[in-house]
Amino acid sequence: MADKTGVTQARKEYNDLTDAQKKAVTNYSKLKELEYRLAELESDSEKSSLWFDRTAQARQIISVCNNQN
């Protein structure tokens, strides 16, 4: 979790870029991968999994329970 600040800062800086500058970024998928992994690590501590889509227009909180007997 020590790298969370760096990933958060990278996201802020990416969001501050112009559209033309964003098109020139060659490792955007790495940022998305790191954000996903951080979310996974955070959710692991809560015993849940998180899937998300940054392009989604709305967010909805859901809970999943697997009751196997």
Buried (B, 14 or more C-beta within 10 A) or exposed (E): EEEEEEBEEBBEEBEEEEEEEEEEEEEEEEBBEBBBEBBEEEEEEEEEEBEEEEEEEEEEEEEEEEEEE
